[in-house]
């Protein structure tokens, strides 16, 4: 195993600081990424984690040794970095570990125009070049590249507001839980001047996450938001993750709104604005998503899970919007990049135009019961998943291998995928009733246990 194997994952770099990711490694990675990108300019940003400034500074130094001019936009959300990459037409590096615990930090990369870069499209090459730099100290030369500080917050806030008709917005009471993450910087800038009363929870930027983890996909991390929605009689609650590229909704009754329902709601709004457009959804989204797209005159396209796949298909199809059950929402007019705050303002415009509260607005979309993503640790995830798929194939089921294994039995379906970074199986189940969903979850988990020899 090489020195950087522990931190290079499928789509980004992530590790414990400083045991796995330190300034020395970041300097080499900066040098390697600049050489790989082959452009005269890079844009770099960081989130609020305490290690971010030192790690990003080391990365910048390495990139400048490689001859790149660096635009440092400082503290920013990941979607702000993508916007800056698009606006400057320059590759970007965002220092963040997103929703991960405080001990972690990492780097998310993009190419010029916020285009994705994955393991097979550049990261493996960056890792190999960084290893060479660490072995030979070739990244320790003179910093010939230039350096510029630039603030993109105001420009990005204006860009976000351009996705809605601000004249159609009405006074709404919002609770926004930014979890001490970058939403505490971006959301106030976006909402300033709009007719909203916003109650912010934990807006102070603090990478130690003193209140709760910045991981809103975990139900326990929504409890503060739900209580505040009820206390303030809010119309909606918004929960952002650490780097604020994802958002989750809570309705006025403090009920969680799944990423699939949000995708369906935003898809309808985007199709109202762009009739007949193509809309993407990943394969663990609820069936309500493609149904909604078709009902509103759009063309649904199913994709694999993950931003690099979705951005690639968006470019191929010209899709106006794409959504993931995990809370990532992609917009063609945002350089095909994902943005939690853009999704949030689109929902707020929909709610402003509606005559009913969010819970009633969502009622037509609540057609199915889903399990959420269930992670199970096994010794050989690929073999276990294949064994479960083989069991259903023997029963006559058709197996879709687009991303893991998907079995669709009409009134229920499931997807079983392996994790890219851990010895885990990821299970998603949907059925027409909650009882059926629970029954099928128990059935599949029992098979995993039996067939994996656990």
C-alpha positions in Angstrom: 0.0 0.0 0.0 1.4 3.4 -1.0 1.5 6.4 1.4 -1.6 8.0 -0.2 -3.8 4.9 -0.6 -5.5 5.5 2.7 -6.9 8.9 1.6 -7.6 8.6 -2.1 -11.2 7.3 -2.3 -13.4 6.7 -5.3 -14.2 10.4 -6.0 -12.2 12.5 -3.6 -9.4 12.5 -1.0 -10.3 12.0 2.6 -8.5 10.9 5.8 -7.8 11.6 9.5 -5.7 14.6 10.1 -2.7 14.4 10.5 -2.3 10.6 10.7 -3.5 10.1 7.2 -3.7 13.5 5.6 -1.1 16.2 6.4 0.5 19.3 4.9 3.3 17.2 3.3 0.8 15.1 1.4 -1.3 18.1 0.5 1.7 19.9 -1.0 2.5 16.9 -3.2 -1.2 16.5 -4.2 -1.3 20.2 -5.1 1.7 19.8 -7.3 0.3 16.6 -8.9 -3.1 18.1 -9.5 -1.7 21.2 -11.1 0.4 19.1 -13.5 -2.6 16.8 -14.3 -5.0 19.7 -14.9 -2.5 21.3 -17.3 -4.2 24.7 -17.0 -2.6 28.0 -16.0 -5.0 28.6 -13.2 -6.6 26.7 -10.3 -9.3 27.8 -7.8 -9.0 26.6 -4.2 -11.4 26.9 -1.2 -11.8 25.4 2.2 -14.5 24.8 4.8 -14.5 25.7 8.5 -12.4 22.7 9.8 -9.5 23.8 11.9 -7.0 22.0 9.7 -8.3 23.5 6.5 -6.1 26.6 6.3 -2.8 24.8 6.8 -3.7 22.0 4.4 -5.0 24.2 1.7 -2.0 26.5 2.0 0.3 23.5 1.5 -1.7 22.4 -1.5 -1.5 26.0 -3.0 2.2 26.0 -2.5 2.6 22.7 -4.3 0.4 23.9 -7.2 2.4 27.1 -7.5 5.7 25.1 -7.6 4.1 23.3 -10.6 3.6 26.7 -12.2 -0.2 27.2 -11.7 -1.6 30.6 -10.8 -4.0 30.0 -7.8 -7.2 31.9 -7.0 -7.8 31.3 -3.3 -11.5 32.0 -2.5 -11.0 31.2 1.2 -13.9 30.0 3.3 -16.6 28.7 1.0 -19.2 26.0 0.6 -18.5 23.3 -2.0 -21.2 24.6 -4.3 -19.5 28.0 -4.2 -16.3 26.4 -5.2 -18.0 24.7 -8.2 -19.6 28.0 -9.1 -16.1 29.7 -9.0 -14.7 26.9 -11.2 -17.5 27.4 -13.7 -17.2 31.2 -13.7 -13.4 31.2 -14.0 -13.4 28.1 -16.3 -10.6 26.7 -14.0 -10.1 23.4 -12.2 -10.9 23.5 -8.5 -10.0 21.9 -5.2 -12.3 22.1 -2.2 -10.9 21.3 1.3 -13.6 19.6 3.2 -14.7 16.3 4.7 -18.3 17.2 4.2 -20.5 15.4 6.8 -17.6 13.4 8.3 -16.4 13.8 11.9 -14.1 16.7 13.0 -11.0 14.6 12.9 -11.2 14.2 9.2 -10.4 16.5 6.3 -10.2 16.0 2.6 -10.3 17.4 -0.9 -13.0 17.4 -3.6 -11.7 18.0 -7.1 -13.3 19.3 -10.3 -11.9 20.2 -13.7 -12.5 23.5 -15.5 -16.1 24.4 -15.7 -16.9 22.3 -12.6 -16.6 19.2 -14.7 -16.2 16.0 -12.5 -13.0 14.0 -12.1 -13.1 10.5 -10.7 -10.8 7.6 -10.1 -10.8 6.5 -13.7 -10.7 10.0 -15.1 -7.7 11.5 -13.3 -7.6 10.8 -9.6 -5.5 7.6 -10.0 -3.0 9.6 -12.1 -2.9 12.4 -9.5 -2.3 9.9 -6.7 0.6 8.3 -8.7 2.2 11.6 -9.5 1.8 12.8 -5.8 3.6 9.6 -4.7 6.4 10.4 -7.0 6.6 13.9 -5.7 6.8 12.7 -2.1 9.5 10.2 -2.9 11.6 12.7 -4.9 10.7 16.1 -3.3 10.1 17.4 -6.8 7.3 19.6 -5.3 9.9 21.5 -3.2 11.1 23.9 -5.9 10.4 27.6 -6.4 6.8 28.8 -6.4 6.6 30.3 -9.9 2.8 30.4 -10.1 0.9 33.5 -9.0 -1.5 33.9 -6.1 -4.7 35.9 -5.8 -7.4 36.1 -3.1 -10.9 36.6 -4.3 -14.3 36.5 -2.6 -17.1 34.8 -4.5 -19.9 34.8 -1.8 -21.9 37.9 -3.1 -21.6 36.8 -6.7 -22.7 33.3 -5.8 -25.7 34.5 -3.8 -26.8 36.6 -6.7 -26.5 33.5 -9.0 -28.5 31.4 -6.6 -31.4 33.9 -6.5 -31.4 33.9 -10.3 -33.0 30.5 -10.2 -36.3 31.9 -8.9 -38.7 34.8 -9.5 -37.9 36.8 -6.3 -41.1 38.9 -6.9 -43.1 35.7 -6.4 -41.7 35.0 -3.0 -43.9 35.6 0.0 -43.1 36.0 3.7 -42.3 32.5 5.0 -40.9 31.5 8.3 -37.9 29.3 7.9 -35.6 27.4 10.3 -32.2 26.7 8.9 -29.9 24.3 10.8 -26.4 24.9 9.4 -24.8 22.6 12.0 -21.8 24.9 12.4 -21.0 24.2 8.8 -20.6 26.4 5.7 -24.3 26.9 5.4 -23.9 29.4 8.2 -21.9 31.6 5.7 -23.9 31.0 2.5 -27.5 30.9 3.6 -27.6 34.4 5.2 -26.0 35.8 2.1 -28.6 34.2 -0.2 -31.6 35.0 2.0 -30.6 38.6 2.6 -33.2 40.9 1.1 -35.7 38.2 0.5 -39.1 38.3 2.3 -38.3 35.5 4.7 -38.0 35.3 8.5 -35.1 33.0 9.1 -34.2 31.4 12.4 -30.7 30.0 12.2 -29.6 27.1 14.3 -25.8 26.8 15.0 -24.7 29.3 12.4 -21.3 29.8 13.9 -18.5 28.2 11.8 -17.0 25.6 13.9 -15.4 22.5 12.5 -15.5 20.7 15.9 -19.3 20.5 15.5 -20.1 21.2 19.1 -23.9 20.8 18.7 -24.4 17.8 16.5 -22.7 16.2 13.5 -23.2 18.0 10.2 -24.8 14.9 8.6 -28.5 15.5 8.0 -29.1 12.1 6.4 -29.0 10.6 9.9 -32.4 11.1 11.6 -30.9 11.9 15.0 -29.2 15.0 13.6 -32.6 16.5 12.6 -34.0 16.5 16.1 -33.0 20.1 16.9 -34.4 21.3 13.6 -37.7 19.5 14.1 -38.1 20.9 17.6 -37.4 24.5 16.3 -39.9 24.1 13.4 -42.6 23.4 16.0 -41.4 26.0 18.4 -41.3 28.8 15.8 -44.3 27.6 13.9 -42.2 27.6 10.8 -43.3 26.8 7.3 -40.3 24.7 6.5 -37.0 23.5 8.0 -33.7 23.3 6.1 -30.8 21.1 7.2 -27.4 21.6 5.5 -24.4 19.3 5.7 -20.9 20.4 6.6 -19.9 21.8 3.3 -23.5 22.9 2.5 -23.7 21.2 -0.9 -26.7 19.1 0.4 -30.0 20.1 1.9 -32.8 18.1 3.6 -36.3 19.4 4.3 -38.6 19.2 7.3 -42.2 20.2 6.7 -44.3 22.4 9.0 -45.4 19.4 11.1 -41.7 18.4 11.6 -42.0 15.4 9.3 -38.8 14.6 7.4 -39.0 15.0 3.6 -36.9 12.4 1.8 -34.5 13.3 -0.9 -36.7 11.6 -3.4 -39.7 13.7 -2.6 -37.6 16.8 -2.8 -36.3 15.6 -6.2 -39.9 15.2 -7.4 -40.9 18.6 -6.1 -38.0 20.4 -7.7 -38.3 18.4 -10.9 -41.9 19.6 -11.4 -40.8 23.2 -10.8 -37.9 22.9 -13.3 -40.3 21.3 -15.9 -42.7 24.2 -15.3 -39.9 26.5 -16.2 -38.4 24.3 -19.0 -41.3 22.3 -20.6 -40.4 19.0 -22.1 -36.9 18.9 -20.6 -34.9 15.9 -19.6 -34.6 15.3 -15.8 -32.2 12.7 -14.2 -32.7 10.7 -11.1 -30.4 8.0 -9.6 -31.5 4.4 -9.3 -32.2 4.5 -5.6 -34.7 7.3 -5.9 -38.4 6.5 -5.3 -40.5 5.5 -8.3 -42.5 8.7 -7.6 -39.6 10.6 -9.2 -39.8 9.2 -12.8 -43.6 9.1 -12.5 -43.6 12.8 -11.6 -41.3 13.7 -14.5 -43.6 11.9 -17.0 -46.7 13.4 -15.5 -45.3 16.9 -16.0 -44.2 16.3 -19.6 -40.5 15.6 -19.0 -38.2 12.8 -20.1 -36.8 10.8 -17.1 -33.4 9.3 -17.4 -32.1 6.9 -14.7 -28.5 7.0 -13.7 -26.0 5.4 -11.4 -25.4 6.9 -7.9 -22.7 9.5 -7.7 -21.9 13.0 -8.9 -19.4 12.1 -11.6 -21.9 9.8 -13.3 -24.8 12.3 -13.0 -22.8 15.2 -14.3 -21.6 13.1 -17.3 -25.1 12.1 -18.2 -26.3 15.7 -17.8 -23.7 16.8 -20.3 -24.7 14.0 -22.7 -28.5 14.6 -22.5 -28.7 18.3 -21.8 -30.8 17.5 -18.7 -32.0 20.6 -16.9 -32.0 19.0 -13.5 -30.9 15.9 -11.7 -31.6 14.6 -8.2 -30.3 12.0 -5.8 -32.0 10.4 -2.8 -29.0 11.4 -0.7 -29.8 15.1 -1.0 -27.7 16.2 -3.9 -29.4 18.3 -6.5 -27.8 19.2 -9.9 -28.7 22.1 -12.1 -27.8 22.5 -15.8 -27.5 26.3 -15.3 -25.2 25.8 -12.4 -22.5 24.3 -14.6 -24.3 21.0 -14.0 -23.0 21.0 -10.4 -25.0 20.2 -7.3 -26.2 22.8 -4.8 -28.2 22.5 -1.7 -29.0 26.2 -1.5 -30.3 26.4 -5.1 -32.6 23.5 -4.4 -33.7 25.2 -1.2 -34.7 28.5 -3.0 -36.6 26.6 -5.7 -38.6 24.8 -3.0 -39.2 28.1 -1.3 -40.6 29.6 -4.5 -42.9 26.5 -4.9 -44.1 27.0 -1.4 -44.6 30.7 -1.9 -46.8 30.1 -4.9 -48.8 27.3 -3.2 -52.0 27.8 -1.3 -51.4 24.9 1.1 -48.6 24.1 3.6 -45.7 21.9 2.6 -47.1 18.7 4.1 -50.2 19.0 1.9 -48.2 20.1 -1.1 -46.2 16.8 -0.7 -49.2 14.5 -0.2 -49.5 13.6 -3.9 -45.9 12.5 -3.9 -46.2 10.2 -0.8 -47.1 7.1 -2.8 -44.6 4.6 -1.5 -42.8 3.5 1.7 -39.0 3.3 1.6 -36.4 1.9 4.0 -33.8 4.6 3.6 -30.2 3.3 3.0 -29.3 0.5 5.4 -25.6 -0.4 5.7 -24.5 -3.8 6.7 -20.9 -4.8 7.4 -19.8 -8.0 5.7 -16.4 -9.6 5.0 -16.8 -9.7 1.2 -19.5 -7.2 0.1 -19.2 -8.1 -3.6 -19.6 -11.8 -3.1 -22.5 -11.3 -0.7 -24.3 -9.0 -3.1 -23.8 -11.4 -5.9 -25.2 -14.3 -3.8 -28.3 -12.3 -2.9 -28.8 -11.4 -6.6 -28.3 -15.0 -7.6 -31.0 -16.1 -5.1 -33.6 -13.8 -6.8 -32.4 -14.7 -10.3 -33.1 -18.3 -9.4 -36.6 -17.3 -8.5 -37.1 -15.8 -12.0 -36.5 -12.2 -11.2 -34.7 -9.9 -13.7 -31.5 -8.4 -12.3 -30.4 -4.9 -13.3 -26.7 -4.5 -12.8 -26.5 -0.8 -13.6 -25.1 0.0 -10.2 -24.9 -3.0 -7.8 -28.0 -5.2 -8.2 -31.6 -4.0 -8.6 -34.6 -6.3 -8.5 -38.0 -4.8 -9.4 -41.0 -6.9 -8.6 -43.6 -4.3 -9.6 -45.1 -3.6 -6.2 -41.7 -3.5 -4.5 -38.1 -3.2 -5.5 -34.6 -3.2 -3.9 -31.1 -2.1 -4.8 -28.1 -3.7 -3.2 -24.7 -2.0 -3.7 -21.2 -2.3 -2.3 -19.5 0.7 -0.7 -16.6 2.2 -2.6 -14.6 2.8 0.6 -15.7 0.4 3.3 -16.6 -3.3 3.7 -20.3 -2.5 3.5 -23.4 -3.5 1.6 -25.9 -0.6 1.0 -29.5 -1.7 0.8 -32.5 0.4 -0.4 -36.0 -1.0 -0.4 -39.3 0.5 -1.6 -42.8 -0.9 -1.4 -46.4 0.2 -1.6 -46.9 0.0 2.2 -44.7 0.4 5.2 -45.5 -3.1 6.4 -44.4 -4.6 3.1 -41.3 -2.5 3.0 -40.3 -3.8 6.5 -41.0 -7.4 5.6 -38.8 -7.2 2.5 -36.0 -5.5 4.4 -36.1 -8.3 6.9 -36.1 -10.9 4.1 -33.1 -9.4 2.3 -31.1 -8.8 5.4 -31.8 -12.4 6.4 -30.4 -13.5 3.1 -27.3 -11.3 3.4 -26.7 -12.9 6.8 -27.3 -16.4 5.5 -25.4 -16.2 2.2 -22.5 -14.2 3.5 -21.8 -16.8 6.2 -21.9 -14.1 8.9 
